[in-house]
Amino acid sequence: METALKVERSQSSPPIGKRNIRKSNIWSRLKEQRLLFLLMLPAVIVMFLFSYLPMFGLYMAFINYSPGGGSFFQQFFKTEFVGFQWFSYFFTNGDFYLIMRIRWHKAFYR
């Protein structure tokens, strides 16, 4: 009985951390795991759409962008960077308080 256990232990594979993993290049690994990458693709697309695409709007708040006449990307990246000019205009114009009063009224008294 004891010899059978010794034989089993010697034939069993070593623990996962101790195994010799053959070194292969990236393309063969990608080819082997292509179905897993295919399953991961919808999550990557959703993450891009909802995390990175809105960054255009964040950048648009700091430039002097006006739509119309030409390609969106040409106008978007060639416009003048104005920094906080539009924010200071919004807060000092007086419309900010009107907009916030209407917003609070709709939020709490509806």
C-alpha positions, -999 to 999 in steps of 0.1 A, spaced: 0 0 0 28 24 9 46 18 -24 15 25 -44 12 59 -27 48 67 -34 42 58 -70 11 80 -72 29 109 -57 58 106 -80 36 105 -111 13 133 -101 19 167 -114 37 192 -92 18 221 -76 7 249 -99 34 273 -87 62 248 -93 53 237 -128 76 245 -156 57 267 -180 70 267 -214 79 301 -227 60 310 -258 57 342 -277 27 365 -274 11 355 -307 9 318 -298 -6 327 -264 -32 350 -281 -40 323 -305 -45 298 -277 -67 321 -257 -86 338 -286 -120 327 -272 -113 343 -239 -104 375 -256 -135 373 -276 -156 370 -244 -137 400 -230 -144 422 -260 -179 434 -251 -167 445 -217 -138 464 -232 -161 481 -257 -186 492 -229 -157 504 -208 -144 525 -237 -178 539 -245 -188 550 -210 -153 558 -195 -131 573 -223 -155 587 -248 -170 613 -224 -135 628 -220 -141 647 -252 -168 667 -233 -145 674 -205 -119 687 -228 -145 707 -247 -153 727 -215 -118 742 -216 -116 752 -253 -133 778 -274 -152 753 -295 -180 763 -319 -196 736 -341 -201 738 -378 -180 740 -409 -156 711 -413 -146 679 -397 -154 675 -360 -118 663 -351 -101 691 -371 -121 717 -353 -120 700 -320 -82 698 -318 -73 730 -336 -94 754 -314 -79 777 -289 -74 765 -253 -90 791 -230 -88 773 -196 -114 785 -170 -127 814 -191 -161 798 -197 -164 787 -160 -157 822 -147 -182 836 -173 -209 812 -161 -204 819 -124 -202 857 -127 -230 861 -153 -259 857 -129 -275 829 -148 -258 804 -124 -280 815 -95 -312 814 -116 -303 779 -130 -295 766 -95 -327 780 -80 -348 764 -107 -329 731 -103 -333 730 -65 -370 738 -69 -376 710 -94 -356 686 -73 -372 691 -39 -406 706 -45 -419 684 -73 
